[in-house]
Amino acid sequence: MPSLAYAMRVKPNQPENSPVRIELTKVRSALVLIFAAVAVFLLLNWALVTLRGLLMTILLAWLFSVSIEPVVSYLEKRKWRRGAATGAVMFGIVAGFAGFIALFGQLLFTQAASLLTTAPDIVRSVVSWINRNFDTTIDPQQLIESLNLTSSQATNLATSLAGGLVGFISALFGFVINLLAFMLFLFYLSADAPKVKRTIAQALPPKQQEVFSRIWNISIAKAGGFVLTRVVLALASFVITALFLLLLGVPYWLPISLFTAVVSQFIPNIGTYIGIALPALVALSENLTLAIAVVVFGVVYQQFENFILAPKLAAKALAIHPAVAFGAVLAGGTMLGAVGAFIAIPVMAIIVAIITTYLQRYEITEV
């Protein structure tokens, strides 16, 4: 039986726009589109797998450039050159971090190593108190194993921190290249942000340029303000919590204060209650009165942050619902690990800001 193509070739009187020829053209176009889509997908998948580290570095650098944009813009309005303003902000961040490590690095890693070593004992003490006062029969050893807090695992983790500041610097040395790349991308993405914006906009049609410019400005204004606000609130939480736990005599006050500060801002509003659980458990291993004092402090500080600190700092920043923030952190952590959890909220801030801007709302009509 002759093929369809052969039949077409041997019928010279068949018109060019015949149904058969049109159908074949559609099939060829569809096949080309499918193969092109598969090729693009495979190329993107290869790029994500092969260049994942570089892409994550660029993404982190862009998010940090967005975060420091409010400060850079403030200095630029004060007649600073943009490159100098970016350099000054980056220098301030690095100097602050280096100063903290110089002052508290040894104490932080020593306390963290000790906390990891004594974690099984803390769990046993807390479980014993719960069994004794609430007539429960929780097996502390089974709980320790389920939490991966066995003595050998805790010792291995503690050993990695036992070197203190020297061990930290040795570990950091292996990431010097990535750190330098991150700093370089961060500097140019911030210092040349207007040029980057114009370069991208020039590759778009006029209508898309307007949309792109608006989205860019939204990302800078809303997400940048959100991240900056969270950083300031985290610093305030860390300082106040650390001072309170130190004065109260809670063991391992420095690492657990840092944990509380980070968690409280990763998960807004309810994060303080989650973050205060660790110092409360550590305090409970000492005595009940100390644990109650820590819990009361957590509740009072949350109200102080919600009604005094946050309204003043976040007046122009984007508010994200706690459930959305929590879901974003879980999704980011699942897909990209610790880095994904870290960048989840800034990315969600940008998405929510864009949706809020372009979402058309209607009045509710009663039926």
Sine and cosine of phi, psi and omega as CSV:
sin_phi,cos_phi,sin_psi,cos_psi,sin_omega,cos_omega
0.00,0.00,0.82,-0.58,-0.05,-1.00
-0.92,0.39,0.53,-0.85,0.00,-1.00
-0.95,0.32,0.24,-0.97,0.00,-1.00
-0.91,0.41,-0.66,0.75,0.00,-1.00
-0.89,0.45,-0.67,0.75,0.02,-1.00
-0.89,0.45,-0.69,0.73,0.01,-1.00
-0.86,0.51,-0.61,0.79,0.02,-1.00
-0.93,0.38,-0.61,0.79,-0.04,-1.00
-0.93,0.37,-0.56,0.83,-0.09,-1.00
-1.00,0.00,0.08,1.00,0.03,-1.00
-0.91,-0.42,1.00,0.09,-0.09,-1.00
-0.92,0.39,-0.39,0.92,-0.03,-1.00
-0.99,0.14,-0.04,1.00,-0.02,-1.00
-0.94,0.34,0.81,-0.58,-0.04,-1.00
-0.92,0.40,0.41,-0.91,-0.05,-1.00
-0.91,0.42,-0.54,0.84,-0.05,-1.00
-0.99,-0.17,0.52,0.85,0.01,-1.00
-0.92,0.39,0.43,-0.90,0.00,-1.00
-0.84,0.54,-0.60,0.80,-0.03,-1.00
-0.91,0.42,-0.72,0.69,-0.03,-1.00
-0.92,0.40,-0.62,0.78,0.03,-1.00
-0.89,0.45,-0.67,0.75,0.00,-1.00
-0.90,0.44,-0.66,0.75,0.02,-1.00
-0.89,0.45,-0.63,0.78,0.03,-1.00
-0.89,0.46,-0.66,0.75,0.03,-1.00
-0.90,0.43,-0.65,0.76,0.00,-1.00
-0.90,0.45,-0.71,0.70,0.01,-1.00
-0.88,0.48,-0.69,0.73,0.01,-1.00
-0.88,0.47,-0.66,0.75,0.01,-1.00
-0.90,0.44,-0.68,0.74,0.01,-1.00
-0.90,0.44,-0.66,0.75,0.04,-1.00
-0.87,0.48,-0.69,0.73,0.02,-1.00
-0.90,0.44,-0.65,0.76,0.01,-1.00
-0.90,0.43,-0.74,0.67,0.00,-1.00
-0.89,0.45,-0.62,0.79,0.03,-1.00
-0.91,0.42,-0.67,0.75,0.01,-1.00
-0.90,0.44,-0.67,0.74,0.03,-1.00
-0.90,0.44,-0.67,0.74,0.00,-1.00
-0.89,0.45,-0.68,0.73,0.03,-1.00
-0.90,0.44,-0.66,0.75,0.02,-1.00
-0.88,0.47,-0.72,0.69,0.01,-1.00
-0.90,0.44,-0.61,0.79,0.02,-1.00
-0.91,0.41,-0.70,0.71,0.02,-1.00
-0.91,0.42,-0.65,0.76,0.03,-1.00
-0.89,0.46,-0.68,0.74,0.05,-1.00
-0.89,0.45,-0.67,0.74,-0.01,-1.00
-0.91,0.42,-0.65,0.76,-0.01,-1.00
-0.92,0.39,-0.61,0.79,0.00,-1.00
-0.97,0.26,-0.72,0.69,-0.08,-1.00
-0.97,0.25,-0.66,0.75,-0.09,-1.00
-0.96,-0.29,0.43,0.90,-0.08,-1.00
-0.87,0.50,-0.69,0.72,-0.01,-1.00
-0.88,0.47,-0.70,0.71,0.00,-1.00
-0.92,0.40,-0.68,0.74,0.00,-1.00
-0.90,0.43,-0.63,0.77,0.04,-1.00
-0.91,0.41,-0.62,0.79,0.04,-1.00
-0.89,0.46,-0.69,0.72,0.01,-1.00
-0.91,0.42,-0.66,0.75,0.01,-1.00
-0.89,0.45,-0.71,0.70,0.03,-1.00
-0.89,0.46,-0.66,0.75,0.01,-1.00
-0.89,0.46,-0.65,0.76,0.02,-1.00
-0.91,0.41,-0.67,0.74,0.01,-1.00
-0.90,0.44,-0.64,0.77,0.04,-1.00
-0.92,0.38,-0.60,0.80,0.03,-1.00
-0.90,0.43,-0.60,0.80,0.09,-1.00
-0.91,0.42,-0.62,0.78,-0.04,-1.00
-0.92,0.40,-0.61,0.79,-0.04,-1.00
-1.00,-0.02,-0.02,1.00,-0.04,-1.00
-0.85,0.53,-0.67,0.74,0.02,-1.00
-0.85,0.53,-0.64,0.77,0.00,-1.00
-0.95,0.32,-0.67,0.74,0.01,-1.00
-0.89,0.46,-0.68,0.73,0.02,-1.00
-0.90,0.44,-0.62,0.79,0.03,-1.00
-0.88,0.48,-0.71,0.70,0.02,-1.00
-0.92,0.39,-0.59,0.81,0.00,-1.00
-0.90,0.44,-0.60,0.80,0.06,-1.00
-0.93,0.37,-0.35,0.94,0.05,-1.00
-1.00,-0.03,0.44,0.90,0.09,-1.00
0.96,0.29,0.30,0.95,0.12,-0.99
-0.99,0.17,0.58,-0.81,0.19,-0.98
-0.94,0.35,0.58,-0.82,-0.13,-0.99
-0.88,0.47,-0.66,0.76,0.03,-1.00
-0.89,0.46,-0.66,0.75,0.02,-1.00
-0.92,0.39,-0.62,0.78,0.02,-1.00
-0.90,0.43,-0.69,0.73,0.04,-1.00
-0.89,0.46,-0.71,0.70,0.02,-1.00
-0.88,0.48,-0.64,0.77,0.00,-1.00
-0.91,0.42,-0.67,0.74,0.01,-1.00
-0.91,0.41,-0.70,0.71,0.02,-1.00
-0.89,0.45,-0.66,0.75,0.04,-1.00
-0.89,0.46,-0.65,0.76,0.02,-1.00
-0.89,0.45,-0.65,0.76,0.02,-1.00
-0.91,0.41,-0.74,0.68,0.00,-1.00
-0.89,0.45,-0.68,0.73,0.00,-1.00
-0.90,0.44,-0.65,0.76,0.03,-1.00
-0.90,0.44,-0.68,0.73,0.02,-1.00
-0.91,0.42,-0.70,0.72,0.01,-1.00
-0.90,0.44,-0.62,0.78,0.04,-1.00
-0.90,0.43,-0.65,0.76,0.03,-1.00
-0.89,0.45,-0.70,0.72,0.01,-1.00
-0.90,0.44,-0.64,0.77,0.00,-1.00
-0.90,0.43,-0.62,0.79,-0.05,-1.00
-0.99,0.13,-0.67,0.74,-0.16,-0.99
-0.85,-0.53,0.02,1.00,-0.09,-1.00
-0.85,0.52,-0.76,0.65,-0.02,-1.00
-0.89,0.46,-0.69,0.72,0.01,-1.00
-0.91,0.42,-0.66,0.75,-0.02,-1.00
-0.88,0.48,-0.75,0.66,-0.06,-1.00
-0.96,0.29,-0.52,0.85,0.07,-1.00
-0.91,0.40,-0.72,0.69,0.01,-1.00
-0.92,0.39,-0.63,0.78,0.01,-1.00
-0.89,0.45,-0.67,0.74,0.03,-1.00
-0.90,0.43,-0.65,0.76,0.02,-1.00
-0.92,0.39,-0.62,0.79,0.03,-1.00
-0.89,0.45,-0.68,0.74,0.03,-1.00
-0.90,0.43,-0.63,0.78,-0.01,-1.00
-0.92,0.39,-0.64,0.77,-0.06,-1.00
-1.00,-0.05,0.03,1.00,-0.03,-1.00
-0.82,0.57,-0.71,0.70,0.04,-1.00
-0.86,0.51,-0.63,0.78,0.02,-1.00
-0.92,0.40,-0.61,0.79,0.03,-1.00
-0.90,0.44,-0.69,0.73,0.02,-1.00
-0.89,0.46,-0.69,0.72,0.02,-1.00
-0.87,0.49,-0.68,0.74,-0.02,-1.00
-0.90,0.43,-0.70,0.72,-0.01,-1.00
-0.92,0.39,-0.69,0.72,0.00,-1.00
-0.90,0.43,-0.63,0.77,0.03,-1.00
-0.89,0.46,-0.66,0.75,0.03,-1.00
-0.90,0.43,-0.67,0.74,0.01,-1.00
-0.91,0.42,-0.70,0.72,0.02,-1.00
-0.89,0.45,-0.61,0.79,-0.06,-1.00
-0.96,0.29,-0.60,0.80,-0.10,-0.99
-0.99,-0.10,-0.37,0.93,-0.04,-1.00
-0.88,-0.47,0.18,0.98,0.08,-1.00
0.82,0.57,0.69,0.72,0.05,-1.00
-0.98,-0.21,0.16,-0.99,-0.01,-1.00
-0.78,-0.63,0.74,0.67,0.02,-1.00
-0.95,0.31,0.74,-0.67,0.03,-1.00
-1.00,0.08,0.94,-0.35,-0.04,-1.00
-0.89,0.45,-0.59,0.80,-0.03,-1.00
-0.92,0.40,-0.66,0.75,0.03,-1.00
-0.90,0.43,-0.63,0.77,0.03,-1.00
-0.91,0.42,-0.65,0.76,0.02,-1.00
-0.88,0.47,-0.68,0.73,0.01,-1.00
-0.93,0.37,-0.60,0.80,0.02,-1.00
-0.93,0.36,-0.45,0.89,0.04,-1.00
-1.00,-0.02,0.06,1.00,-0.03,-1.00
0.84,0.54,0.67,0.74,-0.01,-1.00
-0.91,-0.41,0.48,0.88,0.04,-1.00
-0.90,0.44,0.33,-0.94,-0.09,-1.00
-0.86,0.52,-0.67,0.75,-0.03,-1.00
-0.91,0.40,-0.67,0.74,0.01,-1.00
-0.92,0.38,-0.66,0.75,0.02,-1.00
-0.90,0.43,-0.62,0.79,0.02,-1.00
-0.91,0.41,-0.65,0.76,0.02,-1.00
-0.89,0.45,-0.67,0.74,0.03,-1.00
-0.92,0.39,-0.64,0.76,-0.01,-1.00
-0.91,0.41,-0.59,0.80,0.00,-1.00
-0.88,0.47,-0.60,0.80,0.00,-1.00
-0.92,0.38,-0.37,0.93,0.02,-1.00
-0.98,-0.20,-0.18,0.98,-0.12,-0.99
-0.91,0.41,-0.38,0.92,0.01,-1.00
-0.94,0.35,-0.17,0.98,0.05,-1.00
0.91,0.42,-0.64,-0.77,-0.07,-1.00
-0.90,0.44,-0.62,0.78,0.00,-1.00
-0.89,0.46,-0.70,0.72,0.03,-1.00
-0.89,0.45,-0.61,0.80,0.02,-1.00
-0.91,0.43,-0.71,0.71,-0.01,-1.00
-0.90,0.43,-0.63,0.78,0.02,-1.00
-0.89,0.45,-0.67,0.74,0.02,-1.00
-0.93,0.37,-0.61,0.79,-0.02,-1.00
-0.92,0.39,-0.50,0.87,-0.04,-1.00
-0.87,0.49,-0.53,0.85,-0.01,-1.00
-0.94,0.35,-0.27,0.96,-0.03,-1.00
-0.94,-0.34,0.33,0.94,-0.05,-1.00
-0.88,0.48,-0.70,0.71,-0.04,-1.00
-0.88,0.48,-0.73,0.69,0.03,-1.00
-0.90,0.44,-0.62,0.79,0.00,-1.00
-0.91,0.42,-0.69,0.72,0.02,-1.00
-0.90,0.44,-0.65,0.76,0.04,-1.00
-0.89,0.46,-0.68,0.73,0.03,-1.00
-0.88,0.48,-0.71,0.70,-0.01,-1.00
-0.90,0.44,-0.62,0.78,0.00,-1.00
-0.91,0.41,-0.74,0.67,0.04,-1.00
-0.88,0.47,-0.67,0.75,-0.01,-1.00
-0.87,0.49,-0.71,0.71,-0.03,-1.00
-0.89,0.46,-0.76,0.65,-0.07,-1.00
-0.95,0.31,-0.57,0.82,0.04,-1.00
-0.92,0.38,-0.49,0.87,0.04,-1.00
-1.00,0.05,-0.75,0.66,-0.04,-1.00
-0.91,0.41,-0.60,0.80,-0.04,-1.00
-0.96,-0.27,0.41,0.91,-0.03,-1.00
-0.83,0.56,-0.71,0.70,0.04,-1.00
-0.88,0.48,-0.63,0.77,0.01,-1.00
-0.92,0.40,-0.67,0.75,0.03,-1.00
-0.88,0.48,-0.67,0.74,0.01,-1.00
-0.88,0.47,-0.72,0.69,0.00,-1.00
-0.91,0.41,-0.63,0.78,-0.02,-1.00
-0.89,0.46,-0.70,0.71,0.02,-1.00
-0.92,0.38,-0.66,0.75,-0.04,-1.00
-0.90,0.43,-0.56,0.83,-0.01,-1.00
-0.91,0.42,-0.37,0.93,0.00,-1.00
-1.00,0.04,0.06,1.00,-0.04,-1.00
-0.90,-0.43,0.47,-0.88,0.10,-0.99
-0.89,0.45,0.31,-0.95,-0.07,-1.00
-0.80,0.59,-0.69,0.73,-0.02,-1.00
-0.91,0.41,-0.67,0.74,0.03,-1.00
-0.93,0.37,-0.49,0.87,0.05,-1.00
-0.88,0.48,-0.66,0.75,0.01,-1.00
-0.90,0.43,-0.68,0.73,0.02,-1.00
-0.91,0.42,-0.71,0.70,0.01,-1.00
-0.87,0.50,-0.70,0.72,-0.01,-1.00
-0.89,0.46,-0.64,0.77,-0.01,-1.00
-0.93,0.37,-0.67,0.74,0.02,-1.00
-0.90,0.44,-0.66,0.75,0.03,-1.00
-0.86,0.51,-0.74,0.67,-0.02,-1.00
-0.90,0.43,-0.60,0.80,0.04,-1.00
-0.89,0.45,-0.71,0.71,-0.01,-1.00
-0.87,0.50,-0.68,0.73,-0.03,-1.00
-0.93,0.37,-0.75,0.66,-0.11,-0.99
-0.94,0.34,-0.75,0.66,-0.11,-0.99
-0.99,0.14,-0.82,0.58,-0.05,-1.00
-0.92,0.39,-0.65,0.76,0.03,-1.00
-0.87,0.49,-0.71,0.70,0.04,-1.00
-0.90,0.43,-0.60,0.80,0.01,-1.00
-0.90,0.44,-0.75,0.66,-0.03,-1.00
-0.90,0.43,-0.70,0.72,0.00,-1.00
-0.87,0.49,-0.66,0.75,0.03,-1.00
-0.88,0.47,-0.68,0.74,-0.01,-1.00
-0.91,0.41,-0.60,0.80,0.03,-1.00
-0.90,0.43,-0.69,0.72,0.00,-1.00
-0.90,0.43,-0.68,0.73,0.02,-1.00
-0.91,0.42,-0.60,0.80,0.04,-1.00
-0.91,0.41,-0.66,0.75,0.04,-1.00
-0.89,0.45,-0.68,0.73,0.02,-1.00
-0.89,0.45,-0.69,0.72,0.01,-1.00
-0.88,0.47,-0.68,0.73,-0.02,-1.00
-0.90,0.44,-0.73,0.68,-0.06,-1.00
-0.91,0.42,-0.74,0.67,-0.05,-1.00
-0.92,0.39,-0.68,0.73,0.01,-1.00
-0.91,0.42,-0.68,0.73,0.00,-1.00
-0.88,0.47,-0.69,0.72,0.01,-1.00
-0.90,0.44,-0.67,0.75,-0.01,-1.00
-0.90,0.43,-0.74,0.67,-0.01,-1.00
-0.91,0.41,-0.59,0.81,0.04,-1.00
-0.91,0.42,-0.72,0.70,0.01,-1.00
-0.92,0.40,-0.52,0.85,-0.02,-1.00
-0.99,0.17,-0.26,0.97,0.01,-1.00
0.99,0.15,0.45,0.89,0.03,-1.00
-0.97,0.25,0.77,-0.64,0.01,-1.00
-0.89,0.46,0.49,-0.87,0.08,-1.00
0.85,0.53,0.63,0.78,-0.11,-0.99
-0.89,0.46,-0.53,0.85,-0.09,-1.00
-0.95,0.31,-0.81,0.59,-0.01,-1.00
-0.92,0.40,-0.57,0.82,-0.02,-1.00
-0.97,0.25,-0.43,0.90,0.11,-0.99
-0.94,0.35,-0.64,0.77,0.06,-1.00
-0.90,0.43,-0.66,0.75,0.06,-1.00
-0.87,0.50,-0.71,0.70,-0.02,-1.00
-0.89,0.46,-0.68,0.74,-0.02,-1.00
-0.90,0.44,-0.69,0.72,-0.03,-1.00
-0.92,0.39,-0.73,0.68,-0.04,-1.00
-0.91,0.41,-0.62,0.79,-0.05,-1.00
-0.90,0.44,-0.46,0.89,0.00,-1.00
-0.99,-0.16,-0.36,0.93,0.13,-0.99
-0.93,0.36,-0.56,0.83,-0.01,-1.00
-0.84,-0.54,1.00,0.04,-0.09,-1.00
-0.85,0.53,0.47,-0.88,0.07,-1.00
0.95,0.32,-0.86,0.51,-0.01,-1.00
-1.00,-0.05,-0.13,0.99,-0.05,-1.00
-0.90,0.43,-0.55,0.83,0.00,-1.00
-0.89,0.46,-0.63,0.77,0.00,-1.00
-0.92,0.39,-0.60,0.80,0.05,-1.00
-0.94,0.34,-0.69,0.72,-0.03,-1.00
-0.92,0.40,-0.51,0.86,-0.04,-1.00
-0.97,0.22,-0.16,0.99,-0.02,-1.00
-0.90,0.44,-0.65,0.76,-0.01,-1.00
-0.89,0.45,-0.79,0.61,0.05,-1.00
-0.89,0.47,-0.51,0.86,0.03,-1.00
-0.92,0.39,-0.66,0.75,0.03,-1.00
-0.92,0.40,-0.66,0.75,0.05,-1.00
-0.89,0.45,-0.66,0.75,0.03,-1.00
-0.92,0.40,-0.60,0.80,0.01,-1.00
-0.91,0.42,-0.50,0.87,0.06,-1.00
-0.92,0.39,-0.32,0.95,0.07,-1.00
-1.00,0.03,-0.88,0.48,0.08,-1.00
-0.27,-0.96,0.30,-0.95,-0.08,-1.00
-0.92,0.38,-0.63,0.77,-0.04,-1.00
-0.87,0.50,-0.67,0.75,0.01,-1.00
-0.90,0.44,-0.65,0.76,0.01,-1.00
-0.91,0.42,-0.66,0.75,0.03,-1.00
-0.89,0.46,-0.66,0.75,0.03,-1.00
-0.87,0.48,-0.64,0.77,0.01,-1.00
-0.92,0.39,-0.68,0.74,0.00,-1.00
-0.90,0.43,-0.69,0.72,0.03,-1.00
-0.87,0.49,-0.66,0.75,0.04,-1.00
-0.87,0.49,-0.69,0.72,0.00,-1.00
-0.87,0.50,-0.67,0.74,0.00,-1.00
-0.92,0.39,-0.71,0.70,-0.01,-1.00
-0.90,0.43,-0.69,0.73,-0.02,-1.00
-0.91,0.42,-0.60,0.80,0.03,-1.00
-0.87,0.50,-0.67,0.74,0.04,-1.00
-0.92,0.40,-0.63,0.77,0.05,-1.00
-0.88,0.48,-0.66,0.75,0.00,-1.00
-0.94,0.34,-0.67,0.74,-0.07,-1.00
-0.92,0.38,-0.63,0.77,-0.16,-0.99
-0.97,-0.25,-0.23,0.97,-0.03,-1.00
-0.86,-0.50,-0.84,0.54,-0.07,-1.00
-0.95,0.32,-0.84,0.55,-0.13,-0.99
-0.86,0.50,-0.71,0.70,0.00,-1.00
-0.86,0.50,-0.58,0.82,-0.01,-1.00
-0.97,0.26,-0.60,0.80,-0.05,-1.00
-0.99,0.10,-0.55,0.84,-0.14,-0.99
-0.96,-0.28,0.46,0.89,-0.04,-1.00
-0.88,0.48,-0.62,0.79,-0.03,-1.00
-0.95,-0.31,0.07,1.00,-0.03,-1.00
-1.00,0.00,0.28,-0.96,-0.02,-1.00
-0.99,0.14,0.74,-0.68,0.05,-1.00
-1.00,-0.08,0.75,-0.66,0.03,-1.00
-0.91,-0.42,0.72,-0.70,0.01,-1.00
-0.87,0.49,0.66,-0.75,-0.03,-1.00
-0.81,0.58,-0.62,0.78,-0.01,-1.00
-0.91,0.42,-0.63,0.78,0.03,-1.00
-0.91,0.41,-0.70,0.72,0.01,-1.00
-0.88,0.47,-0.68,0.73,0.00,-1.00
-0.90,0.44,-0.69,0.72,0.04,-1.00
-0.90,0.44,-0.61,0.79,0.02,-1.00
-0.90,0.43,-0.67,0.74,0.02,-1.00
-0.89,0.45,-0.69,0.72,0.02,-1.00
-0.89,0.46,-0.71,0.71,-0.01,-1.00
-0.90,0.43,-0.71,0.71,0.01,-1.00
-0.89,0.45,-0.66,0.75,0.03,-1.00
-0.92,0.40,-0.60,0.80,0.01,-1.00
-0.93,0.38,-0.65,0.76,-0.07,-1.00
-0.99,0.16,-0.66,0.75,-0.15,-0.99
-0.79,-0.61,0.19,0.98,0.04,-1.00
0.97,0.26,-0.51,-0.86,-0.07,-1.00
-0.88,0.48,-0.63,0.78,0.01,-1.00
-0.90,0.44,-0.66,0.75,0.02,-1.00
-0.90,0.44,-0.64,0.77,0.05,-1.00
-0.90,0.43,-0.58,0.82,-0.03,-1.00
-0.93,0.37,-0.66,0.75,-0.08,-1.00
-1.00,-0.05,-0.03,1.00,-0.11,-0.99
-0.89,0.46,-0.73,0.68,-0.07,-1.00
-0.93,0.37,-0.70,0.71,0.09,-1.00
-0.85,0.53,-0.67,0.74,0.03,-1.00
-0.90,0.44,-0.68,0.74,0.03,-1.00
-0.90,0.43,-0.57,0.83,0.05,-1.00
-0.87,0.48,-0.67,0.74,0.02,-1.00
-0.91,0.42,-0.70,0.71,-0.02,-1.00
-0.89,0.46,-0.72,0.70,-0.01,-1.00
-0.90,0.43,-0.63,0.78,0.01,-1.00
-0.89,0.45,-0.68,0.74,0.00,-1.00
-0.92,0.39,-0.69,0.72,0.02,-1.00
-0.89,0.46,-0.68,0.73,-0.01,-1.00
-0.88,0.47,-0.59,0.81,-0.02,-1.00
-0.95,0.30,-0.69,0.73,-0.13,-0.99
-0.99,-0.12,-0.17,0.99,0.00,-1.00
-0.96,0.26,0.84,-0.54,0.02,-1.00
-1.00,0.06,0.78,-0.63,-0.02,-1.00
-0.94,-0.33,0.53,-0.85,-0.02,-1.00
-0.83,-0.56,0.44,-0.90,0.07,-1.00
-0.95,0.32,0.60,-0.80,0.01,-1.00
-0.98,0.20,0.82,-0.58,0.04,-1.00
-0.97,-0.23,0.74,-0.67,0.03,-1.00
-0.97,0.24,0.72,-0.69,-0.01,-1.00
-1.00,-0.10,0.00,0.00,0.00,0.00
